[in-house]
Amino acid sequence: MAFFTKLKDRLFKSSSKIDEGLEAIVSDGGDTEAEAAPVDAVMDQPGAASDVMPDGQDDSGPMLAAERDGAEEPEPAPEPDLVPTPGPTPDPVTIPDPEPQPAPPVEPQRQPVSDPEPTPEPEQVPPAVDPEPTPAPSEVPPIDLRQAMTPVAPALDEAPADAAPAKPGLLGRLMGRNAAQPVVRRTLDDDMLEQLEELLISADMGVDTALRVTANMAEGRFGKKLSVGEIKQLLATEVSRIMEPVARPLPIYSKTPQVVLVVGVNGSGKTTTIGKLASQFRAAGKKVVIAAGDTFRAAAVEQLQVWGERAGVPVLTAAHGSDPASLAFDAMGRAQEEGADLLLIDTAGRLQNRGDLMEELAKIVRVIRKKDETAPHNTLLVLDATTGQNALNQVKVFQEISDVSGLVMTKLDGTAKGGVLVALADRFGLPIHAVGVGEQIDDLSPFDPDEFAAALVGIDA
Ligand SMILES: Nc1nc2c(ncn2[C@@H]2O[C@H](COP(=O)(O)OP(=O)(O)OP(=O)(O)O)[C@@H](O)[C@H]2O)c(=O)[nH]1
C-alpha cells in the first residue's frame, strides 16, 4: 500500500475529528449555495491555491529530501521485507508538566498576522550531527532514508502509469469543475475563528500553534464565505508550511560505524523503531549492529532479538540489570571490527528517576567516545503520538538529559492526537525523521510534510 494512502487511512481518527469539527462549524451559521465556489474567497488572497506553498515552491508534490538538503544524494535501496513485530502495547508513560510552558510571543487572536511565515528559523534546527567531526558529505554521499525506508510506495510525484485518472486538482475544485452540488459556506468571523481554534486545540495542536494557524488562515479572508473543502485546503497549507522545514530524513554519514542512540520513555516505540530501521537499512544493503541497551527490560531485549534474527542483524545483549554503557562499549568494538555501517543503541526510558537516566545516557556517550570521539552521530528521540501534548514535555525533558538531534513519532495510527506533531514542529523545530503508523516493518516511513498535512485534515494529496 502506498504510504500516503496508509497514512491517510491510519490517521483517520485525527482527520475525522477535524472533518466532523469543520462540518459542524460551517453548518453552524453557514448558507447553502448552488454553485461550486466563490473562488475569490480563496483564490485572490495570499496563501491561495496559486501561492499556497511557502518559499515560492509550487504544490506539485513533496521535494525529495536530497533536494531539500542539497548535498545529501540518495542511494537506491531494495525493497525491504515485511516483518511483523510482536507484543502488546504498554501504557505510555505520562510525564507531568512540572512547570507552565514558556509564554509564546503574543499574537493578536483574530487579527490577520502580518508575517505569513510562522515557521522556525532554519538556524534553530540543530544539525543531526556535529558538523565539526562529521566528514564532508562530498566524501561519501549520505543515503536518503526516504530511499532506504520506503518499501514500495511511489513518491507522490511519481504516479504509477496505471494510476486511476487523477481527480480534479485544487484549482479545478475551486473553479467548480466537478461540483454542481450545493455547497455550504459560512462567513469567516470572530465566532467562526474561535471555533476553528478550539477544534485545532482539541486535535492536540496546542494553543500557540492553533492560534497562529488560524490567524494565518484568516489573513485576507475575514468576512469571506468559506466551505469545509476550502478550509481544509487552507489548513493543510498552513500545516505543510510549519512542517516543511523539519521534514528531514535521518542523515547518513560516511563515517562508520555511524552511531545512532535511540532515547524515549518506556513504551514510546524505541525498540520497534530500532527493529524497523535495522530491517530497512539491512534491506538497503547496509551492515547494521544493534545494542540492546535497555538491560532492565527483558521483553525489549527479546523483541530486538526477534527483529535481529529476521533482519540478519546481530543484536548484542548483556545480563539483566548490567551496565548499558559497558554493553554499548562492546557493541561499538564489534561494529568497528565488523565494518558495520550503523550501530543502533537502544536505551532505557525510565524517567521516574531523571537523574539516573541522565547519568546512564551520559555514561553511554562517554564510553563510546573512547572509541570514536564524534559518536553518537544521531540521538533519536522516539515519541508516542497517543500521548498528545505530553510529547512536548518529553522533548523538553530529553533535551535536558541528552543531545536530541531528531524525532521519530510513532503510533500515529489509532489516535486523534496527530496534531501534536504540528505543535512539536512549531515549538521545537527539531528534524522529524520518520513516522510510525503501525507495527509492521513498512509502517515506518520518512516524514513528508505535504502527505502528513493532507492526511491530517483528510484531503487527497
Ligand atoms: N500501533 C502502533 N504500535 C506501535 C508503533 N510503534 C510501536 N508500537 C507498539 O508499541 C509498543 C511499545 O513499543 P516498544 O518498541 O516496545 O517501545 P519501547 O519504547 O521500546 O518500550 P520499552 O522497551 O518499554 O522502553 C509495542 O507493542 C509496539 O508494537 C506504531 O507506530 N503504531
The ligand as a Gaussian input file, in Angstrom:
#p B3LYP/6-31G(d) Opt

LIG

0 1
 N        0.071000       0.939000      16.543000
 C        1.383000       1.128000      16.640000
 N        2.065000       0.490000      17.584000
 C        3.386000       0.705000      17.674000
 C        4.068000       1.602000      16.817000
 N        5.367000       1.599000      17.195000
 C        5.478000       0.754000      18.243000
 N        4.288000       0.199000      18.537000
 C        3.950000      -0.733000      19.605000
 O        4.111000      -0.070000      20.848000
 C        4.507000      -0.989000      21.847000
 C        5.730000      -0.444000      22.562000
 O        6.761000      -0.392000      21.654000
 P        8.256000      -0.675000      22.079000
 O        9.050000      -0.600000      20.823000
 O        8.367000      -1.899000      22.895000
 O        8.525000       0.571000      22.983000
 P        9.824000       0.916000      23.812000
 O        9.965000       2.389000      23.786000
 O       10.978000       0.141000      23.334000
 O        9.399000       0.453000      25.238000
 P       10.350000      -0.002000      26.423000
 O       11.111000      -1.170000      25.916000
 O        9.380000      -0.338000      27.499000
 O       11.225000       1.133000      26.768000
 C        4.745000      -2.314000      21.142000
 O        3.618000      -3.126000      21.315000
 C        4.870000      -1.904000      19.681000
 O        4.478000      -2.932000      18.812000
 C        3.300000       2.278000      15.805000
 O        3.788000       3.110000      15.013000
 N        1.972000       2.012000      15.773000

